[in-house]
Amino acid sequence: MLKKIHHFTIAGLYVLATIIPVATDSISFAQETPPQPLFEYSAINHPVMGQKGMVASHNQLSSEIAAEILAKGGNAIDAGAALGFALAVTLPRAGNIGGGGFMLVHVAAENRTIAIDFRETAPAAANQDMYFDEDGNVVLNETYRFSHKSSAVPGSVAGLAHIVEEYGTMTLAEVLEPAIRMARDGIEVTYDLAADLSRSQRLKSNPAALHKFYKPDGSNYEVGELWKQPDLAWTLSEIAEHGVDAFYKGSVAKKIVADMEAHNGLITMQDLANYQVLEREPVRGTFRGFDIAAMPAPSSGGTHVIQMLNILENFPLAKMGPESADALHIIAEAMKFSYADRSKYLGDPDFVEVPTEALISKDYARDLAAKISMNRALPSDEIAPGNLAIYESDETTHYSVVDAEGNMVGNTYTLMFSFGSGVVIKGTGILMNNNMGNFTLRSDIPDAFGLMGSENNLIRPNRRPVSSMSPVMVSRDGQPILMTGSPGGSKIISANMQMVLNVLEFGMNIADAAVAPRIHHQWKPDVMELESGISPDTVTRLIDLGHNINFSQRSAGMGSLQTVMREDGMFFGFSDPRRPGAGAIGVD
């Protein structure tokens, strides 16, 4: 690899970076944290450091690819696209070219942040009743989750190509080259990959997936063995040579449609040809004097991260202390109100009117905050989606990249379930999504992640399903300083919010902020989930306040934050240890 790229363990070999002081201009009770020295030996967890850029992703090998691009002179946008394609090779359970997602791209030369929507779309033949049998029951595994019919039109190739062509400095072929090389020549099977394939035996029910992921005799690949993906290498090479049209109109598209037609799938040549990447204006808010930018609808993540932070800004959380019973109680109550609103109002803004400005209104947040009692947890049945009229004015992956010029990319993209639908398109190596499962089937039926859905999210041709995915960017004095994001289904929103809160409110470095135990409450079911590491005394106090604690969830990791930060001329990164094989790499 490159001599200038410094490799670090998850914990980091260097000690911490600057801790951000909390702004106190208008909030008298906010914690006043003096600037800290660059090297802080009292910290428990330490970010990776670099002088020329930073990459954090769920796969060390793919992080190395992106760091190579930066070291060779590419910008963060080039590196972000190369990383997206590389993860399709190295992290097949979530990295993909057969899915879709959302990106935040900050273009430093223009001091402009763009929300890139490359979410999948429902095929033209999709309809509201397609997953119900004659008795009105959902046919789950047969068609809804694990079939050709469960796939929406993929957007990942279009999204990654779009940022290179519009904001990158390299060609699409150049950023594809590392992924093509790894798919063609093979990668070494890691413990993480071997375990994923061993437990995902449903992949063997699809002949093309069996051919792609297992040995010729059907046995599993072992740790240390070489795994090649020649069909995927062909697909990526076609895109490199013929551009994005190869996937949506040309040789690759023809193979996708032929496989769909042979297995009762819905995606047609017209569906692929009609797919478009959309540039949207980020949803924006503030917290303690810092600016927050995140993904707008059809992502629900950005809107409700900002809504939660607006509610929490009304409480002296820093004085209460992180992981105190009072602070966790208030955070959980804020989550309930936000997830209740999510259940009613979010949808594809090209089809329905989404009241974003009302949802992120500071006045609305103050009214919600006034409903929170310090002495009692509100049962979810006492919380309903708010009346906004008066305020009008679990398998995904994320990565973050920043370069020396200040360009930033945060990308969260998905196949939905681990390994998506389990369907590989014959001859292409493309693993397809099952993101039709993110649509609302009926308003009384939770989605695949247990979230109650909105009628705004019912299946309609060409509609984009609501998602929790959202990269989040924090700026100070007009300059971006932090980019973060996470997988985790419904827990993406709560994980992202807690990262921002831990840094800006509690003064943690990004490593301590990522490692700190998390909580989650999504309104319904009325259960507060806790990670391990929270004090038993705190848990007892939360129960006394009336919170329903799901003890079976206490050891389950919530999300996996991939975070980069730019501060005082240095770059910092941290890959959440909740998922194996992740890695942050600094470029010097």
Secondary structure as GFF3:
##gff-version 3
##sequence-region A 1 588
A	DSSP	beta_strand	5	7	.	.	.	ID=ss1
A	DSSP	beta_strand	48	50	.	.	.	ID=ss2
A	DSSP	beta_strand	53	57	.	.	.	ID=ss3
A	DSSP	alpha_helix	60	71	.	.	.	ID=ss4
A	DSSP	alpha_helix	76	90	.	.	.	ID=ss5
A	DSSP	beta_strand	100	107	.	.	.	ID=ss6
A	DSSP	three_ten_helix	108	110	.	.	.	ID=ss7
A	DSSP	beta_strand	112	118	.	.	.	ID=ss8
A	DSSP	pi_helix	140	145	.	.	.	ID=ss9
A	DSSP	three_ten_helix	148	150	.	.	.	ID=ss10
A	DSSP	alpha_helix	156	167	.	.	.	ID=ss11
A	DSSP	alpha_helix	172	185	.	.	.	ID=ss12
A	DSSP	beta_strand	187	188	.	.	.	ID=ss13
A	DSSP	alpha_helix	191	199	.	.	.	ID=ss14
A	DSSP	three_ten_helix	201	205	.	.	.	ID=ss15
A	DSSP	alpha_helix	207	213	.	.	.	ID=ss16
A	DSSP	beta_strand	226	227	.	.	.	ID=ss17
A	DSSP	alpha_helix	230	242	.	.	.	ID=ss18
A	DSSP	alpha_helix	245	248	.	.	.	ID=ss19
A	DSSP	alpha_helix	251	262	.	.	.	ID=ss20
A	DSSP	alpha_helix	269	274	.	.	.	ID=ss21
A	DSSP	beta_strand	278	280	.	.	.	ID=ss22
A	DSSP	beta_strand	283	287	.	.	.	ID=ss23
A	DSSP	beta_strand	290	294	.	.	.	ID=ss24
A	DSSP	alpha_helix	301	312	.	.	.	ID=ss25
A	DSSP	alpha_helix	317	320	.	.	.	ID=ss26
A	DSSP	alpha_helix	325	345	.	.	.	ID=ss27
A	DSSP	alpha_helix	356	359	.	.	.	ID=ss28
A	DSSP	alpha_helix	362	370	.	.	.	ID=ss29
A	DSSP	three_ten_helix	380	382	.	.	.	ID=ss30
A	DSSP	three_ten_helix	389	391	.	.	.	ID=ss31
A	DSSP	beta_strand	395	403	.	.	.	ID=ss32
A	DSSP	beta_strand	408	416	.	.	.	ID=ss33
A	DSSP	beta_strand	424	425	.	.	.	ID=ss34
A	DSSP	beta_strand	430	431	.	.	.	ID=ss35
A	DSSP	three_ten_helix	435	438	.	.	.	ID=ss36
A	DSSP	three_ten_helix	455	457	.	.	.	ID=ss37
A	DSSP	beta_strand	472	476	.	.	.	ID=ss38
A	DSSP	beta_strand	479	484	.	.	.	ID=ss39
A	DSSP	alpha_helix	491	504	.	.	.	ID=ss40
A	DSSP	alpha_helix	510	515	.	.	.	ID=ss41
A	DSSP	beta_strand	519	520	.	.	.	ID=ss42
A	DSSP	beta_strand	528	530	.	.	.	ID=ss43
A	DSSP	alpha_helix	536	544	.	.	.	ID=ss44
A	DSSP	beta_strand	549	550	.	.	.	ID=ss45
A	DSSP	three_ten_helix	551	553	.	.	.	ID=ss46
A	DSSP	beta_strand	562	567	.	.	.	ID=ss47
A	DSSP	beta_strand	570	575	.	.	.	ID=ss48
A	DSSP	beta_strand	583	587	.	.	.	ID=ss49
###
